[in-house]
Amino acid sequence: MQRETAILSTSFRYFLAVAEVGSIRAAAKVLNIAPSAVNRQVLLLEREIGIDLFERLGRGLRLSEPGAVLLRQIRVILETFGETKADLDAFRGLKRGRVRIATVESISVNVLPDILAGFWMQFPGIETAVTVTGSEAVAQLVEDGKADIGFSFNPPTTSRLEPLYHRDYRIGALMTPDHRCAGRASIELAELADEPLALPARGLSLRSALDPALVRLARDVRPRLESDSLRHMAGLVRRRQLIAFQTTVGIERDLLDGSLVLVPLADPDVEVDRLVVVAQTGRVPSLALTVFCEHVKAALEPSVP
C-alpha cells in the first residue's frame, strides 16, 4: 500500500506511519526522515484538526479515540483507492478480447456502427463478431451462449436473459416528404387502406406490434409487399413505390436529411416496439464484455432518437 499513500498529504502520511508503529522515532526510520520532522507534521495535523490524535506515554504514543477513528478512515480511503487503481490498470491493459454481438437489422444500420466506432476509439484491440438476424433468433443466440450481448425488439421474457437496457418506440407510416399525408401529426391505418403498402413479415417484432390493428382491418388492408428486411422496404419507399411501417431506428439519417418522413400511427391497438439489450443471466462476463456493456448503456441514450 506504500504507493497508494502518495495520495495523502505529508501530515496524514506521517500520522499513518506513527499510528502503525507506535512511536515518532520508529516512524522516522520507516519514512527515512528526521524524527523532528515527523513530530512537527503530527503536531501540525493535531493543531489543524483541533484534537489530540495521540496520548503521549513517556517514550511511546498511543492513539486517542479520535486518532483511531481517523486511522480507520484513512485505511478505507487507501483501500478504495487501491481497488480503483487496480480497475483502471485493468482498463489500461485491455488490449485484447472478443465480443460476440447479435442484433436485429434496424440496429445494425446506424446505432450499432455508432456504438462500435466510439468503443474502438478507446479499445482498438477488441475484436467483435456481429450476427444480424431476427429478434427471436437474437434472444436464442444469447440464451445459448453463442452471442455475448443481443439487441432485440420485444424478446421473450425468460429467466435466462438479463435485460441491460430497454426503450419503447412508436411505430409510424414511412413515406416521402411529398406524399399527401407527410405533414400529418399522426394517422390511422384505415386512412392508408387504399395506398400501396409494405408490411413487415410475420415473425418480426414490428409485425407482431401491428397485428392487432391488421386483424381488425383485415378486409381493408391488403399489402402489395411483405418483407423481412426493413432496409429493403425503406428503399422502395424512397422510390415512391410504397408506404411502409417502421420506428425511427435504422432510418435516422433519412429522417434527419428529410428524404423520408415518419408519421406516427394513432391506432390504439398498435403496440409500441420495445428495444431490449440482453445478456445471458448468471454468466460471468469477460473484462472486454463488461467494458462493452457499459459503453453500450452510456452510448444508447444520446445516440438513439
C-alpha beads as a LAMMPS data file, in Angstrom:
LAMMPS data file: protein, C-alpha beads

305 atoms
304 bonds

1 atom types
1 bond types

-500.0 500.0 xlo xhi
-500.0 500.0 ylo yhi
-500.0 500.0 zlo zhi

Masses

1 110.0

Atoms # bond

1 1 1 0.000 0.000 0.000
2 1 1 3.079 2.214 0.033
3 1 1 2.416 3.657 -3.429
4 1 1 -1.204 4.395 -2.530
5 1 1 -0.143 6.598 0.409
6 1 1 1.184 9.096 -2.136
7 1 1 -2.369 10.437 -2.440
8 1 1 -2.200 11.592 1.206
9 1 1 -0.765 14.907 2.350
10 1 1 2.551 14.844 4.229
11 1 1 0.847 15.297 7.613
12 1 1 -1.526 12.390 7.034
13 1 1 1.268 10.126 5.766
14 1 1 3.376 10.837 8.831
15 1 1 0.373 10.362 11.126
16 1 1 -0.302 6.976 9.486
17 1 1 3.302 5.869 9.979
18 1 1 3.323 6.872 13.660
19 1 1 -0.058 5.237 14.272
20 1 1 1.127 1.955 12.763
21 1 1 4.451 1.675 14.627
22 1 1 3.582 3.483 17.856
23 1 1 6.438 5.984 18.125
24 1 1 7.904 9.042 16.433
25 1 1 11.397 7.565 16.246
26 1 1 10.302 4.255 14.730
27 1 1 8.125 6.073 12.209
28 1 1 11.054 8.314 11.268
29 1 1 13.140 5.234 10.446
30 1 1 10.378 3.813 8.268
31 1 1 9.990 7.127 6.460
32 1 1 13.732 7.822 6.364
33 1 1 13.009 11.265 7.792
34 1 1 14.351 13.062 10.868
35 1 1 12.208 12.409 13.975
36 1 1 11.793 16.164 14.484
37 1 1 10.197 16.487 11.037
38 1 1 7.774 13.664 11.795
39 1 1 6.853 15.168 15.154
40 1 1 6.330 18.580 13.565
41 1 1 3.915 17.225 10.963
42 1 1 1.899 15.321 13.566
43 1 1 1.639 18.443 15.728
44 1 1 0.573 20.491 12.696
45 1 1 -2.163 17.970 11.923
46 1 1 -3.419 17.981 15.509
47 1 1 -3.431 21.766 15.505
48 1 1 -5.331 21.874 12.207
49 1 1 -7.943 19.379 13.375
50 1 1 -8.098 20.773 16.892
51 1 1 -7.943 17.343 18.555
52 1 1 -5.154 15.308 20.156
53 1 1 -4.685 12.279 17.946
54 1 1 -2.271 10.563 20.313
55 1 1 -1.885 10.053 24.014
56 1 1 1.743 10.768 24.942
57 1 1 3.081 7.930 27.127
58 1 1 6.710 8.526 28.032
59 1 1 8.729 7.341 25.041
60 1 1 5.759 5.997 23.119
61 1 1 2.473 7.177 21.694
62 1 1 -0.957 5.593 21.792
63 1 1 -3.810 6.533 19.527
64 1 1 -6.542 8.538 21.163
65 1 1 -10.146 7.654 20.343
66 1 1 -10.356 10.396 17.665
67 1 1 -6.993 9.218 16.340
68 1 1 -8.313 5.672 15.964
69 1 1 -11.317 6.994 14.029
70 1 1 -9.033 8.951 11.700
71 1 1 -6.796 5.910 11.170
72 1 1 -9.778 3.762 10.161
73 1 1 -10.959 6.373 7.673
74 1 1 -7.510 6.733 6.133
75 1 1 -7.292 2.965 5.668
76 1 1 -10.710 2.931 3.997
77 1 1 -9.583 5.701 1.643
78 1 1 -6.385 3.852 0.760
79 1 1 -8.192 0.551 0.233
80 1 1 -10.789 2.171 -2.019
81 1 1 -8.095 3.964 -3.975
82 1 1 -6.175 0.718 -4.371
83 1 1 -9.238 -1.060 -5.763
84 1 1 -9.986 1.825 -8.118
85 1 1 -6.400 1.917 -9.307
86 1 1 -6.497 -1.829 -9.967
87 1 1 -9.637 -1.362 -12.064
88 1 1 -8.003 1.458 -14.016
89 1 1 -4.876 -0.638 -14.547
90 1 1 -7.082 -3.410 -15.928
91 1 1 -8.693 -0.998 -18.385
92 1 1 -5.301 0.280 -19.450
93 1 1 -4.149 -3.262 -20.036
94 1 1 -7.250 -4.202 -22.035
95 1 1 -5.572 -4.671 -25.387
96 1 1 -7.193 -7.938 -26.455
97 1 1 -10.583 -9.533 -26.193
98 1 1 -13.582 -10.565 -28.238
99 1 1 -17.253 -9.625 -28.026
100 1 1 -19.919 -11.525 -29.983
101 1 1 -22.937 -9.378 -30.828
102 1 1 -26.324 -10.483 -32.131
103 1 1 -28.598 -7.744 -33.426
104 1 1 -31.719 -7.052 -35.407
105 1 1 -31.297 -5.379 -38.781
106 1 1 -32.535 -1.905 -37.846
107 1 1 -29.964 -1.543 -35.060
108 1 1 -27.184 -2.696 -37.400
109 1 1 -27.738 0.213 -39.806
110 1 1 -26.756 3.235 -37.707
111 1 1 -26.992 2.597 -33.972
112 1 1 -24.530 -0.282 -33.706
113 1 1 -21.960 1.269 -36.077
114 1 1 -22.011 4.438 -33.951
115 1 1 -21.564 2.373 -30.780
116 1 1 -18.692 0.364 -32.243
117 1 1 -16.925 3.430 -33.643
118 1 1 -16.903 5.049 -30.206
119 1 1 -15.858 1.814 -28.499
120 1 1 -12.945 1.160 -30.853
121 1 1 -11.605 4.656 -30.257
122 1 1 -10.992 3.592 -26.644
123 1 1 -10.272 -0.109 -27.167
124 1 1 -8.972 -0.666 -30.711
125 1 1 -7.681 -4.145 -29.903
126 1 1 -11.058 -5.635 -29.024
127 1 1 -12.411 -7.866 -31.781
128 1 1 -16.144 -8.079 -32.449
129 1 1 -18.277 -10.563 -34.333
130 1 1 -21.717 -9.312 -35.401
131 1 1 -24.639 -11.530 -36.411
132 1 1 -27.670 -9.786 -37.953
133 1 1 -30.886 -11.759 -37.559
134 1 1 -34.464 -11.571 -36.257
135 1 1 -35.488 -10.651 -32.712
136 1 1 -36.297 -14.196 -31.596
137 1 1 -33.053 -15.523 -33.034
138 1 1 -31.094 -12.776 -31.250
139 1 1 -32.580 -13.868 -27.933
140 1 1 -31.871 -17.527 -28.675
141 1 1 -28.240 -16.861 -29.582
142 1 1 -27.704 -15.064 -26.270
143 1 1 -29.546 -17.767 -24.297
144 1 1 -27.427 -20.487 -25.902
145 1 1 -24.188 -18.630 -25.184
146 1 1 -23.459 -18.182 -28.893
147 1 1 -23.625 -14.386 -28.534
148 1 1 -22.411 -12.316 -25.594
149 1 1 -24.874 -9.457 -25.982
150 1 1 -28.023 -9.003 -28.038
151 1 1 -30.021 -6.090 -29.438
152 1 1 -33.606 -7.263 -29.854
153 1 1 -37.122 -5.876 -30.089
154 1 1 -39.725 -7.430 -27.787
155 1 1 -37.639 -10.506 -26.917
156 1 1 -39.317 -13.314 -24.971
157 1 1 -39.312 -12.896 -21.208
158 1 1 -37.165 -15.667 -19.767
159 1 1 -35.037 -16.179 -16.680
160 1 1 -32.090 -16.952 -18.959
161 1 1 -31.977 -13.406 -20.342
162 1 1 -30.878 -10.395 -18.332
163 1 1 -32.124 -7.055 -19.713
164 1 1 -29.420 -4.378 -19.605
165 1 1 -31.389 -1.569 -21.252
166 1 1 -34.808 -1.013 -22.796
167 1 1 -36.677 1.722 -24.626
168 1 1 -40.082 1.921 -26.319
169 1 1 -40.601 3.258 -29.852
170 1 1 -43.817 4.268 -31.575
171 1 1 -44.474 2.812 -34.988
172 1 1 -45.210 5.158 -37.863
173 1 1 -46.080 5.199 -41.547
174 1 1 -42.937 5.772 -43.612
175 1 1 -43.358 7.904 -46.737
176 1 1 -41.634 10.504 -48.884
177 1 1 -41.959 14.182 -47.909
178 1 1 -44.107 14.947 -50.964
179 1 1 -46.799 12.432 -50.012
180 1 1 -50.197 13.954 -49.251
181 1 1 -50.075 12.683 -45.652
182 1 1 -46.470 13.675 -44.900
183 1 1 -47.445 16.785 -42.956
184 1 1 -49.828 14.982 -40.629
185 1 1 -49.116 14.834 -36.884
186 1 1 -50.482 11.266 -36.813
187 1 1 -52.514 8.900 -38.965
188 1 1 -54.618 5.744 -38.643
189 1 1 -54.064 2.574 -40.628
190 1 1 -57.555 2.711 -42.144
191 1 1 -56.696 6.029 -43.801
192 1 1 -53.928 4.275 -45.736
193 1 1 -56.002 1.299 -46.878
194 1 1 -56.029 2.478 -50.498
195 1 1 -52.269 3.104 -50.597
196 1 1 -49.719 0.545 -51.840
197 1 1 -48.444 -0.818 -48.521
198 1 1 -45.429 -2.801 -47.379
199 1 1 -45.788 -4.856 -44.217
200 1 1 -43.011 -6.381 -42.136
201 1 1 -43.008 -10.152 -42.486
202 1 1 -44.543 -12.388 -39.850
203 1 1 -42.019 -13.173 -37.154
204 1 1 -40.664 -9.633 -36.991
205 1 1 -41.441 -7.677 -33.829
206 1 1 -42.893 -4.848 -35.913
207 1 1 -45.424 -7.223 -37.453
208 1 1 -46.432 -8.503 -34.012
209 1 1 -46.988 -4.923 -32.865
210 1 1 -49.132 -4.170 -35.941
211 1 1 -51.105 -7.415 -35.978
212 1 1 -53.962 -6.404 -33.615
213 1 1 -54.827 -3.467 -35.866
214 1 1 -54.285 -5.502 -39.041
215 1 1 -56.687 -8.189 -37.821
216 1 1 -59.291 -5.523 -37.134
217 1 1 -58.833 -4.094 -40.642
218 1 1 -58.246 -7.402 -42.419
219 1 1 -60.674 -6.700 -45.248
220 1 1 -59.419 -3.179 -45.840
221 1 1 -55.623 -3.528 -45.683
222 1 1 -54.101 -5.597 -48.463
223 1 1 -50.324 -5.132 -48.715
224 1 1 -48.501 -5.036 -52.010
225 1 1 -45.367 -6.380 -50.324
226 1 1 -44.312 -8.292 -47.235
227 1 1 -40.614 -8.322 -46.405
228 1 1 -38.321 -9.335 -43.570
229 1 1 -35.905 -6.520 -44.490
230 1 1 -36.629 -3.033 -43.204
231 1 1 -33.886 -1.606 -45.410
232 1 1 -35.500 -3.182 -48.458
233 1 1 -38.856 -1.618 -47.628
234 1 1 -37.282 1.779 -46.916
235 1 1 -35.561 1.605 -50.305
236 1 1 -38.900 1.101 -52.035
237 1 1 -40.425 3.971 -50.067
238 1 1 -37.647 6.259 -51.295
239 1 1 -38.617 5.300 -54.844
240 1 1 -42.229 6.292 -54.095
241 1 1 -43.458 2.755 -54.632
242 1 1 -44.873 2.025 -51.187
243 1 1 -45.718 3.175 -47.692
244 1 1 -44.005 1.059 -45.032
245 1 1 -44.306 0.820 -41.259
246 1 1 -41.268 1.253 -39.041
247 1 1 -39.877 3.024 -36.000
248 1 1 -37.175 5.679 -36.238
249 1 1 -34.466 3.062 -35.628
250 1 1 -32.425 2.360 -38.748
251 1 1 -33.716 5.337 -40.736
252 1 1 -32.236 8.089 -38.560
253 1 1 -30.175 9.594 -41.395
254 1 1 -33.141 9.604 -43.805
255 1 1 -35.348 11.401 -41.293
256 1 1 -32.597 13.867 -40.473
257 1 1 -31.901 14.829 -44.090
258 1 1 -35.610 14.950 -44.924
259 1 1 -35.578 12.270 -47.613
260 1 1 -38.173 10.273 -45.656
261 1 1 -40.956 11.182 -43.225
262 1 1 -42.362 9.017 -40.435
263 1 1 -45.950 9.822 -39.425
264 1 1 -46.873 8.176 -36.075
265 1 1 -49.772 5.723 -36.145
266 1 1 -52.684 6.785 -33.954
267 1 1 -54.442 3.396 -33.756
268 1 1 -54.791 2.494 -30.054
269 1 1 -54.283 -1.204 -30.803
270 1 1 -50.903 -0.659 -32.470
271 1 1 -48.395 -1.599 -29.807
272 1 1 -45.022 0.025 -29.189
273 1 1 -41.851 -1.708 -30.318
274 1 1 -39.554 -2.210 -27.319
275 1 1 -35.794 -2.315 -27.846
276 1 1 -34.105 -4.512 -25.241
277 1 1 -30.374 -5.096 -24.868
278 1 1 -29.863 -8.518 -23.294
279 1 1 -27.094 -10.689 -21.888
280 1 1 -27.132 -14.228 -20.547
281 1 1 -28.324 -14.401 -16.937
282 1 1 -25.732 -15.540 -14.414
283 1 1 -22.838 -15.545 -16.826
284 1 1 -19.562 -14.131 -15.533
285 1 1 -18.599 -11.626 -18.246
286 1 1 -15.102 -11.164 -19.562
287 1 1 -13.466 -7.802 -18.977
288 1 1 -13.949 -6.971 -22.667
289 1 1 -17.675 -7.727 -22.436
290 1 1 -18.043 -5.776 -19.192
291 1 1 -16.450 -2.718 -20.760
292 1 1 -18.538 -3.068 -23.916
293 1 1 -21.808 -3.376 -21.961
294 1 1 -21.010 -0.225 -20.004
295 1 1 -20.190 1.579 -23.243
296 1 1 -23.479 0.441 -24.807
297 1 1 -25.557 1.711 -21.884
298 1 1 -23.738 5.049 -21.897
299 1 1 -23.970 5.445 -25.674
300 1 1 -27.554 4.406 -26.358
301 1 1 -29.442 7.287 -24.771
302 1 1 -27.840 10.076 -26.823
303 1 1 -27.409 8.011 -29.994
304 1 1 -30.897 6.549 -30.410
305 1 1 -33.568 9.182 -31.162

Bonds

1 1 1 2
2 1 2 3
3 1 3 4
4 1 4 5
5 1 5 6
6 1 6 7
7 1 7 8
8 1 8 9
9 1 9 10
10 1 10 11
11 1 11 12
12 1 12 13
13 1 13 14
14 1 14 15
15 1 15 16
16 1 16 17
17 1 17 18
18 1 18 19
19 1 19 20
20 1 20 21
21 1 21 22
22 1 22 23
23 1 23 24
24 1 24 25
25 1 25 26
26 1 26 27
27 1 27 28
28 1 28 29
29 1 29 30
30 1 30 31
31 1 31 32
32 1 32 33
33 1 33 34
34 1 34 35
35 1 35 36
36 1 36 37
37 1 37 38
38 1 38 39
39 1 39 40
40 1 40 41
41 1 41 42
42 1 42 43
43 1 43 44
44 1 44 45
45 1 45 46
46 1 46 47
47 1 47 48
48 1 48 49
49 1 49 50
50 1 50 51
51 1 51 52
52 1 52 53
53 1 53 54
54 1 54 55
55 1 55 56
56 1 56 57
57 1 57 58
58 1 58 59
59 1 59 60
60 1 60 61
61 1 61 62
62 1 62 63
63 1 63 64
64 1 64 65
65 1 65 66
66 1 66 67
67 1 67 68
68 1 68 69
69 1 69 70
70 1 70 71
71 1 71 72
72 1 72 73
73 1 73 74
74 1 74 75
75 1 75 76
76 1 76 77
77 1 77 78
78 1 78 79
79 1 79 80
80 1 80 81
81 1 81 82
82 1 82 83
83 1 83 84
84 1 84 85
85 1 85 86
86 1 86 87
87 1 87 88
88 1 88 89
89 1 89 90
90 1 90 91
91 1 91 92
92 1 92 93
93 1 93 94
94 1 94 95
95 1 95 96
96 1 96 97
97 1 97 98
98 1 98 99
99 1 99 100
100 1 100 101
101 1 101 102
102 1 102 103
103 1 103 104
104 1 104 105
105 1 105 106
106 1 106 107
107 1 107 108
108 1 108 109
109 1 109 110
110 1 110 111
111 1 111 112
112 1 112 113
113 1 113 114
114 1 114 115
115 1 115 116
116 1 116 117
117 1 117 118
118 1 118 119
119 1 119 120
120 1 120 121
121 1 121 122
122 1 122 123
123 1 123 124
124 1 124 125
125 1 125 126
126 1 126 127
127 1 127 128
128 1 128 129
129 1 129 130
130 1 130 131
131 1 131 132
132 1 132 133
133 1 133 134
134 1 134 135
135 1 135 136
136 1 136 137
137 1 137 138
138 1 138 139
139 1 139 140
140 1 140 141
141 1 141 142
142 1 142 143
143 1 143 144
144 1 144 145
145 1 145 146
146 1 146 147
147 1 147 148
148 1 148 149
149 1 149 150
150 1 150 151
151 1 151 152
152 1 152 153
153 1 153 154
154 1 154 155
155 1 155 156
156 1 156 157
157 1 157 158
158 1 158 159
159 1 159 160
160 1 160 161
161 1 161 162
162 1 162 163
163 1 163 164
164 1 164 165
165 1 165 166
166 1 166 167
167 1 167 168
168 1 168 169
169 1 169 170
170 1 170 171
171 1 171 172
172 1 172 173
173 1 173 174
174 1 174 175
175 1 175 176
176 1 176 177
177 1 177 178
178 1 178 179
179 1 179 180
180 1 180 181
181 1 181 182
182 1 182 183
183 1 183 184
184 1 184 185
185 1 185 186
186 1 186 187
187 1 187 188
188 1 188 189
189 1 189 190
190 1 190 191
191 1 191 192
192 1 192 193
193 1 193 194
194 1 194 195
195 1 195 196
196 1 196 197
197 1 197 198
198 1 198 199
199 1 199 200
200 1 200 201
201 1 201 202
202 1 202 203
203 1 203 204
204 1 204 205
205 1 205 206
206 1 206 207
207 1 207 208
208 1 208 209
209 1 209 210
210 1 210 211
211 1 211 212
212 1 212 213
213 1 213 214
214 1 214 215
215 1 215 216
216 1 216 217
217 1 217 218
218 1 218 219
219 1 219 220
220 1 220 221
221 1 221 222
222 1 222 223
223 1 223 224
224 1 224 225
225 1 225 226
226 1 226 227
227 1 227 228
228 1 228 229
229 1 229 230
230 1 230 231
231 1 231 232
232 1 232 233
233 1 233 234
234 1 234 235
235 1 235 236
236 1 236 237
237 1 237 238
238 1 238 239
239 1 239 240
240 1 240 241
241 1 241 242
242 1 242 243
243 1 243 244
244 1 244 245
245 1 245 246
246 1 246 247
247 1 247 248
248 1 248 249
249 1 249 250
250 1 250 251
251 1 251 252
252 1 252 253
253 1 253 254
254 1 254 255
255 1 255 256
256 1 256 257
257 1 257 258
258 1 258 259
259 1 259 260
260 1 260 261
261 1 261 262
262 1 262 263
263 1 263 264
264 1 264 265
265 1 265 266
266 1 266 267
267 1 267 268
268 1 268 269
269 1 269 270
270 1 270 271
271 1 271 272
272 1 272 273
273 1 273 274
274 1 274 275
275 1 275 276
276 1 276 277
277 1 277 278
278 1 278 279
279 1 279 280
280 1 280 281
281 1 281 282
282 1 282 283
283 1 283 284
284 1 284 285
285 1 285 286
286 1 286 287
287 1 287 288
288 1 288 289
289 1 289 290
290 1 290 291
291 1 291 292
292 1 292 293
293 1 293 294
294 1 294 295
295 1 295 296
296 1 296 297
297 1 297 298
298 1 298 299
299 1 299 300
300 1 300 301
301 1 301 302
302 1 302 303
303 1 303 304
304 1 304 305
